[in-house]
């Protein structure tokens, strides 16, 4: 979903926590400006329902907004308690971070933070599966691609440029942060598969590609 629409859903959630459902209440809590056409789009996609002067969620919209708010408030806890950023910077950074938290990253952050129940503003953080299951260990870690075994997959988080030419070459091949790769074999050559492509890589290059290990 477009970031603008995520911000609108977040504002609707924040307003509804205070039993306010009017357009005016939602606009006061929204980080972006929006017009009636934006609400019409959310309504047409089944995210919200407009009843007279009220704007409320559909079941699907509520579920989506809950995830958005969970990521936002986890990000607030992260930037204040771990990164030690000032409260004046917290909201701005949290708004950016929430849009890029992948589900596995969100879960790992929640576990690392001890499943926080409230954000720095004292507002409730919606629970995730990791909270209800009481998970205490982060299974996913960022490791070098060469540490995966055949059949294992990882999402590229960053690439250490051994040289700029190597980095540009990998990017030109489609290997960039966010791409999921699977190790096909490690000998006689290190081969990976990604997006319908199979590619053999030099071992020294492989060591400089770092991935978020995924549970296959």
Backbone as JSON Lines, residues from 0, in Angstrom:
{"i":0,"aa":"X","n":[0.84,-1.19,0.0],"ca":[0.0,0.0,0.0],"c":[0.88,1.25,0.0]}
{"i":1,"aa":"X","n":[0.41,2.27,-0.72],"ca":[1.12,3.54,-0.78],"c":[1.28,4.12,0.62]}
{"i":2,"aa":"X","n":[2.43,4.75,0.88],"ca":[2.72,5.29,2.21],"c":[1.66,6.3,2.65]}
{"i":3,"aa":"X","n":[1.15,7.06,1.7],"ca":[0.14,8.07,2.04],"c":[-1.1,7.4,2.64]}
{"i":4,"aa":"X","n":[-1.55,6.31,2.02],"ca":[-2.73,5.63,2.52],"c":[-2.47,4.95,3.86]}
{"i":5,"aa":"X","n":[-1.23,4.47,4.06],"ca":[-0.88,3.9,5.35],"c":[-0.97,4.96,6.44]}
{"i":6,"aa":"X","n":[-0.52,6.18,6.13],"ca":[-0.58,7.27,7.11],"c":[-2.04,7.62,7.45]}
{"i":7,"aa":"X","n":[-2.9,7.57,6.45],"ca":[-4.32,7.87,6.69],"c":[-4.94,6.8,7.59]}
{"i":8,"aa":"X","n":[-4.64,5.54,7.3],"ca":[-5.17,4.45,8.13],"c":[-4.65,4.56,9.56]}
{"i":9,"aa":"X","n":[-3.41,4.96,9.69],"ca":[-2.81,5.13,11.01],"c":[-3.54,6.24,11.77]}
{"i":10,"aa":"X","n":[-3.87,7.32,11.07],"ca":[-4.57,8.44,11.72],"c":[-5.99,8.03,12.13]}
{"i":11,"aa":"X","n":[-6.64,7.23,11.31],"ca":[-7.98,6.74,11.66],"c":[-7.91,5.89,12.91]}
{"i":12,"aa":"X","n":[-6.87,5.05,12.99],"ca":[-6.68,4.2,14.17],"c":[-6.46,5.06,15.42]}
{"i":13,"aa":"X","n":[-5.56,6.04,15.29],"ca":[-5.24,6.89,16.44],"c":[-6.47,7.66,16.92]}
{"i":14,"aa":"X","n":[-7.27,8.14,15.98],"ca":[-8.49,8.87,16.36],"c":[-9.5,7.94,17.03]}
{"i":15,"aa":"X","n":[-9.63,6.73,16.49],"ca":[-10.62,5.79,17.04],"c":[-10.26,5.34,18.45]}
{"i":16,"aa":"X","n":[-8.95,5.38,18.8],"ca":[-8.56,5.03,20.17],"c":[-9.15,6.0,21.17]}
{"i":17,"aa":"X","n":[-9.45,7.21,20.72],"ca":[-10.06,8.23,21.58],"c":[-11.56,8.37,21.28]}
{"i":18,"aa":"X","n":[-12.12,7.34,20.62],"ca":[-13.56,7.32,20.29],"c":[-13.95,8.5,19.41]}
{"i":19,"aa":"X","n":[-13.04,8.89,18.53],"ca":[-13.32,9.99,17.6],"c":[-13.26,9.43,16.18]}
{"i":20,"aa":"X","n":[-14.27,9.74,15.4],"ca":[-14.37,9.13,14.06],"c":[-14.63,10.17,12.96]}
{"i":21,"aa":"X","n":[-14.56,11.45,13.34],"ca":[-14.86,12.49,12.36],"c":[-13.67,12.76,11.45]}
{"i":22,"aa":"X","n":[-13.94,13.34,10.32],"ca":[-12.89,13.72,9.38],"c":[-11.92,14.7,10.02]}
{"i":23,"aa":"X","n":[-12.44,15.64,10.78],"ca":[-11.61,16.64,11.43],"c":[-10.63,15.99,12.42]}
{"i":24,"aa":"X","n":[-11.12,15.03,13.21],"ca":[-10.27,14.35,14.2],"c":[-9.17,13.56,13.52]}
{"i":25,"aa":"X","n":[-9.51,12.96,12.4],"ca":[-8.53,12.15,11.67],"c":[-7.45,13.04,11.06]}
{"i":26,"aa":"X","n":[-7.86,14.15,10.47],"ca":[-6.89,15.06,9.85],"c":[-5.92,15.63,10.87]}
{"i":27,"aa":"X","n":[-6.38,15.87,12.11],"ca":[-5.51,16.39,13.15],"c":[-4.39,15.42,13.49]}
{"i":28,"aa":"X","n":[-4.66,14.13,13.28],"ca":[-3.7,13.1,13.66],"c":[-2.89,12.55,12.49]}
{"i":29,"aa":"X","n":[-3.17,13.05,11.31],"ca":[-2.51,12.52,10.11],"c":[-1.24,13.3,9.78]}
{"i":30,"aa":"X","n":[-0.17,12.56,9.48],"ca":[1.13,13.19,9.18],"c":[1.2,13.74,7.77]}
{"i":31,"aa":"X","n":[0.21,13.4,6.93],"ca":[0.19,13.9,5.55],"c":[-1.16,14.54,5.26]}
{"i":32,"aa":"X","n":[-1.16,15.43,4.3],"ca":[-2.42,16.02,3.87],"c":[-3.14,15.08,2.93]}
{"i":33,"aa":"X","n":[-4.45,15.01,3.03],"ca":[-5.21,14.16,2.11],"c":[-6.53,14.83,1.77]}
{"i":34,"aa":"X","n":[-7.14,14.37,0.69],"ca":[-8.39,14.94,0.21],"c":[-9.46,13.85,0.15]}
{"i":35,"aa":"X","n":[-10.66,14.25,-0.2],"ca":[-11.77,13.31,-0.22],"c":[-11.53,12.15,-1.19]}
{"i":36,"aa":"X","n":[-10.8,12.43,-2.28],"ca":[-10.52,11.38,-3.26],"c":[-9.69,10.25,-2.65]}
{"i":37,"aa":"X","n":[-8.84,10.59,-1.69],"ca":[-8.03,9.57,-1.01],"c":[-8.91,8.67,-0.16]}
{"i":38,"aa":"X","n":[-9.88,9.27,0.53],"ca":[-10.81,8.48,1.32],"c":[-11.67,7.61,0.43]}
{"i":39,"aa":"X","n":[-12.05,8.17,-0.72],"ca":[-12.87,7.41,-1.68],"c":[-12.1,6.18,-2.18]}
{"i":40,"aa":"X","n":[-10.8,6.33,-2.36],"ca":[-9.97,5.22,-2.81],"c":[-9.91,4.13,-1.73]}
{"i":41,"aa":"X","n":[-9.73,4.53,-0.49],"ca":[-9.7,3.56,0.61],"c":[-11.05,2.87,0.77]}
{"i":42,"aa":"X","n":[-12.11,3.63,0.5],"ca":[-13.45,3.05,0.6],"c":[-13.69,2.05,-0.54]}
{"i":43,"aa":"X","n":[-13.23,2.39,-1.73],"ca":[-13.44,1.51,-2.88],"c":[-12.65,0.21,-2.78]}
{"i":44,"aa":"X","n":[-11.53,0.25,-2.07],"ca":[-10.72,-0.95,-1.88],"c":[-11.13,-1.73,-0.64]}
{"i":45,"aa":"X","n":[-12.19,-1.28,0.02],"ca":[-12.72,-2.03,1.15],"c":[-11.99,-1.85,2.45]}
{"i":46,"aa":"X","n":[-11.23,-0.75,2.58],"ca":[-10.46,-0.52,3.8],"c":[-11.27,0.22,4.86]}
{"i":47,"aa":"X","n":[-12.13,1.13,4.42],"ca":[-12.92,1.93,5.36],"c":[-14.38,1.96,4.94]}
{"i":48,"aa":"X","n":[-15.21,2.4,5.87],"ca":[-16.64,2.6,5.61],"c":[-17.0,3.99,6.12]}
{"i":49,"aa":"X","n":[-17.72,4.74,5.3],"ca":[-18.15,6.08,5.73],"c":[-19.64,6.03,6.04]}
{"i":50,"aa":"X","n":[-19.96,6.32,7.28],"ca":[-21.35,6.31,7.73],"c":[-21.7,7.7,8.26]}
{"i":51,"aa":"X","n":[-22.46,8.44,7.47],"ca":[-22.81,9.82,7.83],"c":[-21.54,10.62,8.12]}
{"i":52,"aa":"X","n":[-21.33,11.05,9.38],"ca":[-20.16,11.86,9.71],"c":[-19.01,11.02,10.25]}
{"i":53,"aa":"X","n":[-19.18,9.71,10.27],"ca":[-18.17,8.82,10.83],"c":[-17.35,8.13,9.75]}
{"i":54,"aa":"X","n":[-16.06,7.91,10.05],"ca":[-15.19,7.13,9.18],"c":[-14.66,5.98,10.04]}
{"i":55,"aa":"X","n":[-15.03,4.75,9.68],"ca":[-14.63,3.59,10.47],"c":[-13.98,2.54,9.58]}
{"i":56,"aa":"X","n":[-13.32,1.58,10.2],"ca":[-12.65,0.53,9.45],"c":[-13.61,-0.59,9.05]}
{"i":57,"aa":"X","n":[-13.28,-1.21,7.93],"ca":[-13.86,-2.52,7.63],"c":[-13.0,-3.52,8.4]}
{"i":58,"aa":"X","n":[-13.39,-4.78,8.42],"ca":[-12.58,-5.79,9.12],"c":[-11.18,-5.88,8.51]}
{"i":59,"aa":"X","n":[-11.12,-5.85,7.18],"ca":[-9.82,-5.94,6.5],"c":[-8.98,-4.69,6.79]}
{"i":60,"aa":"X","n":[-9.62,-3.53,6.76],"ca":[-8.9,-2.29,7.01],"c":[-8.37,-2.21,8.44]}
{"i":61,"aa":"X","n":[-9.16,-2.73,9.39],"ca":[-8.73,-2.71,10.79],"c":[-7.5,-3.59,10.99]}
{"i":62,"aa":"X","n":[-7.5,-4.75,10.32],"ca":[-6.37,-5.67,10.44],"c":[-5.1,-5.04,9.87]}
{"i":63,"aa":"X","n":[-5.24,-4.38,8.72],"ca":[-4.09,-3.73,8.09],"c":[-3.59,-2.57,8.94]}
{"i":64,"aa":"X","n":[-4.51,-1.75,9.44],"ca":[-4.13,-0.59,10.26],"c":[-3.47,-1.03,11.56]}
{"i":65,"aa":"X","n":[-3.91,-2.14,12.11],"ca":[-3.32,-2.65,13.35],"c":[-1.84,-2.98,13.13]}
{"i":66,"aa":"X","n":[-1.53,-3.59,11.97],"ca":[-0.14,-3.91,11.65],"c":[0.7,-2.66,11.46]}
{"i":67,"aa":"X","n":[0.12,-1.66,10.81],"ca":[0.83,-0.4,10.58],"c":[1.15,0.28,11.92]}
{"i":68,"aa":"X","n":[0.14,0.32,12.79],"ca":[0.34,0.97,14.1],"c":[1.32,0.19,14.95]}
{"i":69,"aa":"X","n":[1.29,-1.13,14.85],"ca":[2.24,-1.96,15.61],"c":[3.67,-1.63,15.18]}
{"i":70,"aa":"X","n":[3.92,-1.56,13.88],"ca":[5.26,-1.25,13.38],"c":[5.7,0.14,13.82]}
{"i":71,"aa":"X","n":[4.78,1.09,13.75],"ca":[5.11,2.47,14.12],"c":[5.52,2.56,15.59]}
{"i":72,"aa":"X","n":[4.75,1.94,16.46],"ca":[5.02,2.05,17.89],"c":[6.22,1.21,18.32]}
{"i":73,"aa":"X","n":[6.46,0.11,17.63],"ca":[7.69,-0.63,17.89],"c":[8.9,0.21,17.48]}
{"i":74,"aa":"X","n":[8.76,0.92,16.36],"ca":[9.84,1.79,15.89],"c":[10.11,2.9,16.9]}
{"i":75,"aa":"X","n":[9.05,3.42,17.53],"ca":[9.22,4.46,18.54],"c":[10.03,3.93,19.73]}
{"i":76,"aa":"X","n":[9.7,2.72,20.16],"ca":[10.44,2.11,21.28],"c":[11.89,1.89,20.88]}
{"i":77,"aa":"X","n":[12.09,1.42,19.66],"ca":[13.44,1.13,19.18],"c":[14.31,2.4,19.17]}
{"i":78,"aa":"X","n":[13.8,3.48,18.59],"ca":[14.63,4.68,18.43],"c":[14.87,5.4,19.76]}
{"i":79,"aa":"X","n":[13.97,5.21,20.73],"ca":[14.17,5.88,22.02],"c":[15.0,5.04,23.0]}
{"i":80,"aa":"X","n":[14.72,3.73,23.07],"ca":[15.38,2.9,24.08],"c":[16.7,2.32,23.61]}
{"i":81,"aa":"X","n":[16.81,2.01,22.33],"ca":[18.04,1.4,21.82],"c":[18.93,2.43,21.14]}
{"i":82,"aa":"X","n":[18.37,3.24,20.27],"ca":[19.16,4.24,19.55],"c":[19.34,5.52,20.35]}
{"i":83,"aa":"X","n":[18.57,5.64,21.45],"ca":[18.72,6.78,22.37],"c":[18.49,8.13,21.7]}
{"i":84,"aa":"X","n":[17.55,8.19,20.79],"ca":[17.24,9.45,20.12],"c":[16.26,10.26,20.96]}
{"i":85,"aa":"X","n":[16.31,11.57,20.81],"ca":[15.45,12.45,21.57],"c":[14.0,12.29,21.11]}
{"i":86,"aa":"X","n":[13.09,12.57,22.03],"ca":[11.67,12.41,21.73],"c":[11.23,13.31,20.58]}
{"i":87,"aa":"X","n":[11.91,14.44,20.4],"ca":[11.56,15.35,19.31],"c":[11.85,14.72,17.95]}
{"i":88,"aa":"X","n":[12.81,13.79,17.92],"ca":[13.16,13.13,16.66],"c":[12.42,11.81,16.49]}
{"i":89,"aa":"X","n":[11.88,11.3,17.59],"ca":[11.27,9.98,17.6],"c":[10.16,9.81,16.56]}
{"i":90,"aa":"X","n":[9.2,10.72,16.57],"ca":[8.03,10.58,15.71],"c":[8.42,10.62,14.24]}
{"i":91,"aa":"X","n":[9.29,11.54,13.88],"ca":[9.69,11.68,12.47],"c":[10.37,10.43,11.96]}
{"i":92,"aa":"X","n":[11.29,9.89,12.76],"ca":[12.03,8.71,12.34],"c":[11.14,7.47,12.35]}
{"i":93,"aa":"X","n":[10.29,7.35,13.36],"ca":[9.38,6.2,13.45],"c":[8.44,6.16,12.24]}
{"i":94,"aa":"X","n":[8.01,7.32,11.78],"ca":[7.13,7.39,10.61],"c":[7.81,6.83,9.36]}
{"i":95,"aa":"X","n":[9.12,7.04,9.27],"ca":[9.88,6.53,8.14],"c":[10.13,5.03,8.27]}
{"i":96,"aa":"X","n":[10.53,4.63,9.48],"ca":[10.91,3.24,9.7],"c":[9.74,2.29,9.5]}
{"i":97,"aa":"X","n":[8.55,2.67,9.95],"ca":[7.4,1.77,9.93],"c":[7.07,1.25,8.53]}
{"i":98,"aa":"X","n":[7.36,2.05,7.51],"ca":[6.99,1.66,6.15],"c":[7.94,0.62,5.56]}
{"i":99,"aa":"X","n":[9.08,0.41,6.21],"ca":[10.09,-0.48,5.63],"c":[10.4,-1.69,6.5]}
{"i":100,"aa":"X","n":[9.63,-1.88,7.57],"ca":[9.86,-3.03,8.42],"c":[9.22,-4.28,7.81]}
{"i":101,"aa":"X","n":[10.03,-5.22,7.38],"ca":[9.51,-6.48,6.89],"c":[9.0,-7.29,8.07]}
{"i":102,"aa":"X","n":[8.03,-8.19,7.84],"ca":[7.46,-8.96,8.95],"c":[8.49,-9.65,9.84]}
{"i":103,"aa":"X","n":[9.53,-10.28,9.22],"ca":[10.51,-10.99,10.03],"c":[11.36,-10.03,10.84]}
{"i":104,"aa":"X","n":[11.6,-8.82,10.29],"ca":[12.37,-7.81,11.03],"c":[11.54,-7.26,12.19]}
{"i":105,"aa":"X","n":[10.27,-7.0,11.91],"ca":[9.35,-6.5,12.94],"c":[9.3,-7.46,14.12]}
{"i":106,"aa":"X","n":[9.19,-8.76,13.82],"ca":[9.11,-9.76,14.88],"c":[10.4,-9.81,15.7]}
{"i":107,"aa":"X","n":[11.53,-9.76,15.0],"ca":[12.81,-9.82,15.7],"c":[13.02,-8.61,16.59]}
{"i":108,"aa":"X","n":[12.61,-7.43,16.13],"ca":[12.73,-6.22,16.94],"c":[11.86,-6.34,18.19]}
{"i":109,"aa":"X","n":[10.66,-6.87,18.02],"ca":[9.75,-7.03,19.15],"c":[10.35,-7.97,20.19]}
{"i":110,"aa":"X","n":[10.94,-9.08,19.73],"ca":[11.56,-10.04,20.65],"c":[12.74,-9.41,21.37]}
{"i":111,"aa":"X","n":[13.58,-8.7,20.6],"ca":[14.76,-8.07,21.19],"c":[14.37,-7.03,22.25]}
{"i":112,"aa":"X","n":[13.23,-6.37,22.04],"ca":[12.78,-5.34,22.97],"c":[12.0,-5.92,24.14]}
{"i":113,"aa":"X","n":[11.78,-7.26,24.11],"ca":[11.06,-7.9,25.21],"c":[9.56,-7.8,25.11]}
{"i":114,"aa":"X","n":[9.04,-7.73,23.88],"ca":[7.59,-7.64,23.63],"c":[6.96,-6.46,24.37]}
{"i":115,"aa":"X","n":[7.38,-5.23,24.06],"ca":[6.82,-4.07,24.78],"c":[5.32,-3.94,24.54]}
{"i":116,"aa":"X","n":[4.61,-3.51,25.57],"ca":[3.16,-3.39,25.48],"c":[2.71,-1.95,25.25]}
{"i":117,"aa":"X","n":[3.57,-0.99,25.58],"ca":[3.23,0.41,25.36],"c":[4.4,1.12,24.7]}
{"i":118,"aa":"X","n":[4.11,2.18,23.96],"ca":[5.15,2.98,23.32],"c":[5.56,4.1,24.27]}
{"i":119,"aa":"X","n":[6.58,4.89,23.93],"ca":[7.03,5.97,24.84],"c":[5.94,6.96,25.21]}
{"i":120,"aa":"X","n":[4.9,7.09,24.39],"ca":[3.8,8.0,24.69],"c":[2.75,7.37,25.59]}
{"i":121,"aa":"X","n":[2.97,6.1,25.96],"ca":[2.02,5.43,26.82],"c":[0.85,4.8,26.09]}
{"i":122,"aa":"X","n":[0.93,4.74,24.77],"ca":[-0.15,4.15,23.98],"c":[0.11,2.67,23.75]}
{"i":123,"aa":"X","n":[-0.95,1.85,23.66],"ca":[-0.77,0.4,23.54],"c":[-0.19,-0.01,22.18]}
{"i":124,"aa":"X","n":[0.68,-1.0,22.21],"ca":[1.25,-1.58,20.99],"c":[0.48,-2.85,20.67]}
{"i":125,"aa":"X","n":[-0.19,-2.92,19.53],"ca":[-0.9,-4.15,19.18],"c":[0.03,-5.36,19.23]}
{"i":126,"aa":"X","n":[-0.47,-6.47,19.73],"ca":[0.35,-7.68,19.86],"c":[0.51,-8.37,18.51]}
{"i":127,"aa":"X","n":[1.67,-9.04,18.36],"ca":[1.92,-9.84,17.18],"c":[1.94,-11.31,17.56]}
{"i":128,"aa":"X","n":[2.19,-12.18,16.57],"ca":[2.24,-13.61,16.85],"c":[3.35,-13.94,17.84]}
{"i":129,"aa":"X","n":[4.47,-13.22,17.73],"ca":[5.59,-13.51,18.62],"c":[5.23,-13.2,20.07]}
{"i":130,"aa":"X","n":[4.33,-12.25,20.28],"ca":[3.91,-11.89,21.65],"c":[3.0,-12.97,22.23]}
{"i":131,"aa":"X","n":[2.04,-13.4,21.44],"ca":[1.08,-14.4,21.93],"c":[1.74,-15.76,22.11]}
{"i":132,"aa":"X","n":[2.79,-16.04,21.35],"ca":[3.5,-17.32,21.48],"c":[4.64,-17.25,22.5]}
{"i":133,"aa":"X","n":[4.91,-16.04,23.01],"ca":[5.92,-15.88,24.03],"c":[7.33,-16.19,23.56]}
{"i":134,"aa":"X","n":[7.64,-15.87,22.31],"ca":[8.97,-16.16,21.78],"c":[10.03,-15.33,22.49]}
{"i":135,"aa":"X","n":[11.14,-15.93,22.81],"ca":[12.22,-15.26,23.52],"c":[13.52,-15.21,22.73]}
{"i":136,"aa":"X","n":[13.58,-15.95,21.64],"ca":[14.82,-16.05,20.86],"c":[14.6,-15.55,19.45]}
{"i":137,"aa":"X","n":[15.53,-14.75,18.97],"ca":[15.47,-14.27,17.6],"c":[16.12,-15.32,16.7]}
{"i":138,"aa":"X","n":[15.32,-15.93,15.84],"ca":[15.85,-16.99,14.97],"c":[16.56,-16.43,13.75]}
{"i":139,"aa":"X","n":[16.06,-15.31,13.26],"ca":[16.64,-14.74,12.05],"c":[17.82,-13.83,12.41]}
{"i":140,"aa":"X","n":[18.93,-13.98,11.69],"ca":[20.1,-13.15,11.92],"c":[20.69,-12.71,10.6]}
{"i":141,"aa":"X","n":[21.42,-11.61,10.65],"ca":[22.13,-11.14,9.47],"c":[23.49,-11.82,9.43]}
{"i":142,"aa":"X","n":[23.73,-12.57,8.38],"ca":[24.98,-13.31,8.25],"c":[25.5,-13.18,6.83]}
{"i":143,"aa":"X","n":[26.75,-13.57,6.64],"ca":[27.34,-13.58,5.31],"c":[26.68,-14.67,4.48]}
{"i":144,"aa":"X","n":[26.47,-14.4,3.21],"ca":[25.81,-15.36,2.33],"c":[26.53,-16.7,2.31]}
{"i":145,"aa":"X","n":[27.85,-16.7,2.48],"ca":[28.6,-17.95,2.41],"c":[28.34,-18.87,3.6]}
{"i":146,"aa":"X","n":[27.62,-18.35,4.64],"ca":[27.3,-19.17,5.79],"c":[26.02,-19.99,5.6]}
{"i":147,"aa":"X","n":[25.28,-19.69,4.55],"ca":[24.09,-20.49,4.26],"c":[24.51,-21.79,3.6]}
{"i":148,"aa":"X","n":[23.68,-22.81,3.79],"ca":[23.95,-24.11,3.16],"c":[22.97,-24.27,2.0]}
{"i":149,"aa":"X","n":[23.27,-25.16,1.06],"ca":[22.37,-25.37,-0.08],"c":[20.93,-25.61,0.37]}
{"i":150,"aa":"X","n":[20.03,-24.89,-0.26],"ca":[18.62,-24.99,0.07],"c":[18.14,-23.89,0.99]}
{"i":151,"aa":"X","n":[19.06,-23.22,1.68],"ca":[18.67,-22.12,2.56],"c":[18.56,-20.81,1.79]}
{"i":152,"aa":"X","n":[17.7,-19.93,2.29],"ca":[17.47,-18.65,1.63],"c":[17.74,-17.49,2.58]}
{"i":153,"aa":"X","n":[18.01,-16.35,1.99],"ca":[18.23,-15.14,2.78],"c":[17.85,-13.92,1.98]}
{"i":154,"aa":"X","n":[17.44,-12.87,2.69],"ca":[17.09,-11.61,2.04],"c":[18.29,-10.67,2.18]}
{"i":155,"aa":"X","n":[18.78,-10.16,1.06],"ca":[19.96,-9.31,1.08],"c":[19.67,-8.03,1.88]}
{"i":156,"aa":"X","n":[20.53,-7.77,2.88],"ca":[20.39,-6.55,3.68],"c":[21.38,-5.49,3.26]}
{"i":157,"aa":"X","n":[22.62,-5.9,2.98],"ca":[23.61,-4.95,2.47],"c":[24.75,-5.71,1.81]}
{"i":158,"aa":"X","n":[25.52,-4.99,1.01],"ca":[26.68,-5.57,0.32],"c":[27.9,-4.73,0.65]}
{"i":159,"aa":"X","n":[28.94,-5.36,1.15],"ca":[30.19,-4.65,1.38],"c":[30.93,-4.54,0.05]}
{"i":160,"aa":"X","n":[31.19,-3.34,-0.41],"ca":[31.87,-3.19,-1.7],"c":[33.36,-3.49,-1.61]}
{"i":161,"aa":"X","n":[33.76,-4.68,-2.03],"ca":[35.18,-4.98,-2.12],"c":[35.84,-4.01,-3.07]}
{"i":162,"aa":"X","n":[35.08,-3.68,-4.09],"ca":[35.48,-2.64,-5.04],"c":[34.2,-2.09,-5.62]}
{"i":163,"aa":"X","n":[34.23,-0.85,-6.05],"ca":[33.02,-0.24,-6.61],"c":[32.56,-0.96,-7.87]}
{"i":164,"aa":"X","n":[33.5,-1.48,-8.64],"ca":[33.12,-2.18,-9.86],"c":[32.35,-3.46,-9.52]}
{"i":165,"aa":"X","n":[32.8,-4.17,-8.45],"ca":[32.09,-5.38,-8.03],"c":[30.68,-5.05,-7.57]}
{"i":166,"aa":"X","n":[30.55,-3.98,-6.78],"ca":[29.25,-3.57,-6.27],"c":[28.32,-3.21,-7.41]}
{"i":167,"aa":"X","n":[28.78,-2.41,-8.34],"ca":[27.94,-2.01,-9.47],"c":[27.57,-3.2,-10.33]}
{"i":168,"aa":"X","n":[28.49,-4.16,-10.44],"ca":[28.22,-5.35,-11.24],"c":[27.1,-6.18,-10.6]}
{"i":169,"aa":"X","n":[27.17,-6.35,-9.27],"ca":[26.14,-7.12,-8.58],"c":[24.77,-6.45,-8.7]}
{"i":170,"aa":"X","n":[24.75,-5.13,-8.55],"ca":[23.49,-4.4,-8.66],"c":[22.93,-4.52,-10.08]}
{"i":171,"aa":"X","n":[23.8,-4.47,-11.07],"ca":[23.35,-4.6,-12.46],"c":[22.76,-5.98,-12.73]}
{"i":172,"aa":"X","n":[23.2,-6.97,-11.96],"ca":[22.68,-8.34,-12.12],"c":[21.36,-8.52,-11.36]}
{"i":173,"aa":"X","n":[20.98,-7.53,-10.58],"ca":[19.73,-7.61,-9.82],"c":[19.91,-7.96,-8.37]}
{"i":174,"aa":"X","n":[21.16,-8.07,-7.91],"ca":[21.43,-8.39,-6.5],"c":[21.53,-7.09,-5.71]}
{"i":175,"aa":"X","n":[20.45,-6.73,-5.06],"ca":[20.4,-5.49,-4.29],"c":[19.62,-5.75,-3.01]}
{"i":176,"aa":"X","n":[19.73,-4.88,-2.01],"ca":[19.0,-5.08,-0.76],"c":[17.51,-5.33,-0.98]}
{"i":177,"aa":"X","n":[16.99,-6.35,-0.28],"ca":[15.58,-6.71,-0.41],"c":[15.35,-7.94,-1.27]}
{"i":178,"aa":"X","n":[16.33,-8.3,-2.1],"ca":[16.18,-9.46,-2.97],"c":[16.42,-10.74,-2.17]}
{"i":179,"aa":"X","n":[15.55,-11.73,-2.35],"ca":[15.69,-13.02,-1.68],"c":[16.48,-13.96,-2.58]}
{"i":180,"aa":"X","n":[17.55,-14.53,-2.03],"ca":[18.39,-15.46,-2.79],"c":[18.4,-16.81,-2.08]}
{"i":181,"aa":"X","n":[18.53,-17.87,-2.86],"ca":[18.62,-19.23,-2.32],"c":[19.92,-19.86,-2.78]}
{"i":182,"aa":"X","n":[20.65,-20.46,-1.86],"ca":[21.89,-21.13,-2.23],"c":[21.55,-22.44,-2.94]}
{"i":183,"aa":"X","n":[22.03,-22.57,-4.16],"ca":[21.79,-23.78,-4.94],"c":[22.85,-24.83,-4.65]}
{"i":184,"aa":"X","n":[24.1,-24.43,-4.72],"ca":[25.19,-25.33,-4.35],"c":[26.42,-24.48,-4.0]}
{"i":185,"aa":"X","n":[27.38,-25.08,-3.28],"ca":[28.57,-24.36,-2.85],"c":[29.83,-24.88,-3.51]}
{"i":186,"aa":"X","n":[29.72,-26.03,-4.18],"ca":[30.88,-26.55,-4.87],"c":[30.43,-27.35,-6.1]}
{"i":187,"aa":"X","n":[31.2,-27.36,-7.16],"ca":[32.54,-26.77,-7.29],"c":[32.53,-25.24,-7.38]}
{"i":188,"aa":"X","n":[31.36,-24.66,-7.61],"ca":[31.25,-23.21,-7.65],"c":[30.07,-22.81,-6.76]}
{"i":189,"aa":"X","n":[30.13,-21.6,-6.19],"ca":[29.05,-21.11,-5.34],"c":[27.95,-20.56,-6.24]}
{"i":190,"aa":"X","n":[26.8,-21.25,-6.26],"ca":[25.7,-20.85,-7.14],"c":[24.47,-20.48,-6.32]}
{"i":191,"aa":"X","n":[23.83,-19.41,-6.72],"ca":[22.6,-18.99,-6.07],"c":[21.48,-18.87,-7.1]}
{"i":192,"aa":"X","n":[20.26,-18.88,-6.58],"ca":[19.09,-18.67,-7.43],"c":[18.29,-17.5,-6.86]}
{"i":193,"aa":"X","n":[17.79,-16.66,-7.78],"ca":[16.93,-15.56,-7.36],"c":[16.16,-15.06,-8.57]}
{"i":194,"aa":"X","n":[14.87,-14.82,-8.37],"ca":[14.01,-14.24,-9.4],"c":[14.2,-14.92,-10.76]}
{"i":195,"aa":"X","n":[14.06,-16.22,-10.81],"ca":[14.17,-17.0,-12.05],"c":[15.57,-16.99,-12.66]}
{"i":196,"aa":"X","n":[16.56,-16.63,-11.86],"ca":[17.94,-16.56,-12.37],"c":[18.85,-17.45,-11.52]}
{"i":197,"aa":"X","n":[19.78,-18.12,-12.18],"ca":[20.81,-18.88,-11.47],"c":[22.15,-18.24,-11.79]}
{"i":198,"aa":"X","n":[22.95,-18.02,-10.75],"ca":[24.17,-17.25,-10.93],"c":[25.31,-17.86,-10.12]}
{"i":199,"aa":"X","n":[26.5,-17.99,-10.75],"ca":[27.7,-18.45,-10.05],"c":[28.5,-17.22,-9.62]}
{"i":200,"aa":"X","n":[28.95,-17.22,-8.35],"ca":[29.67,-16.07,-7.82],"c":[31.02,-16.49,-7.25]}
{"i":201,"aa":"X","n":[31.97,-15.57,-7.34],"ca":[33.27,-15.78,-6.74],"c":[33.12,-15.8,-5.21]}
{"i":202,"aa":"X","n":[33.84,-16.7,-4.55],"ca":[33.72,-16.87,-3.1],"c":[34.0,-15.58,-2.34]}
{"i":203,"aa":"X","n":[34.98,-14.8,-2.78],"ca":[35.31,-13.55,-2.1],"c":[34.17,-12.55,-2.2]}
{"i":204,"aa":"X","n":[33.44,-12.59,-3.3],"ca":[32.29,-11.7,-3.45],"c":[31.15,-12.16,-2.55]}
{"i":205,"aa":"X","n":[30.97,-13.49,-2.49],"ca":[29.91,-14.06,-1.66],"c":[30.08,-13.64,-0.19]}
{"i":206,"aa":"X","n":[31.32,-13.6,0.28],"ca":[31.59,-13.24,1.68],"c":[31.19,-11.8,2.0]}
{"i":207,"aa":"X","n":[31.07,-10.98,0.98],"ca":[30.73,-9.57,1.18],"c":[29.25,-9.27,0.98]}
{"i":208,"aa":"X","n":[28.46,-10.32,0.75],"ca":[27.01,-10.16,0.62],"c":[26.38,-10.63,1.92]}
{"i":209,"aa":"X","n":[25.68,-9.74,2.61],"ca":[25.08,-10.09,3.89],"c":[23.55,-10.19,3.76]}
{"i":210,"aa":"X","n":[23.01,-11.25,4.34],"ca":[21.58,-11.53,4.19],"c":[20.91,-11.74,5.54]}
{"i":211,"aa":"X","n":[19.61,-11.52,5.54],"ca":[18.78,-11.85,6.7],"c":[18.29,-13.27,6.47]}
{"i":212,"aa":"X","n":[18.79,-14.2,7.27],"ca":[18.46,-15.6,7.09],"c":[16.96,-15.84,7.26]}
{"i":213,"aa":"X","n":[16.38,-16.54,6.29],"ca":[14.95,-16.8,6.32],"c":[14.68,-18.25,6.68]}
{"i":214,"aa":"X","n":[13.55,-18.49,7.34],"ca":[13.13,-19.86,7.63],"c":[12.39,-20.39,6.42]}
{"i":215,"aa":"X","n":[12.97,-21.37,5.75],"ca":[12.35,-21.9,4.53],"c":[11.08,-22.68,4.88]}
